[in-house]
């Protein structure tokens, strides 16, 4: 094994440790803001920051596809999956997406690392998931206008999975 191959075999595991440390930091940060300024302020700043990051990720994915709009709903679904891959490591999530109508994508999350990290940091009470802001950011970056962006289930509230519906607005809206 060469030195490069050895680095490659340890890099992913080391990066997962870095991710876990930063997400634990984020959860503790949330707890500190909530304690000093209230949960509403912590939730608002958290959602704002995540939407900003998600928009940048959506732009990168759109550039990967030549800056062009998705050809159809299947390609858009794939782009959302790519956004998820660039936002959350596969090892810490279980996310699937499906087209459920001609203009509607559903995202189902059975394992959400953010809820796990916030729970580990002791911050779950008062925490509101910013997932719809993440999906709105991805959509903004991808150049997609949403007519609907809502949660129909949440692990945070004890549901078996987080479920989100994103309906694409008709052209010209």
Secondary structure, 3 states (H helix, E strand, C coil): CCHHHHHHHHHHHHHHHHHHHHHHHHHHHHHHHHHHHCHHHHHHHHHHHHHHHHHHHHHHHHHHCCCCCCCCHHHHHHHHHHHHHHHCCHHHEEEEEEEEECCEEEEEEEEEHHHHHHHHCCCCCCCCCCHHHHHHHHHHHHCCCEEEEEEEECHHHCCCCEEEEEEECCCCC
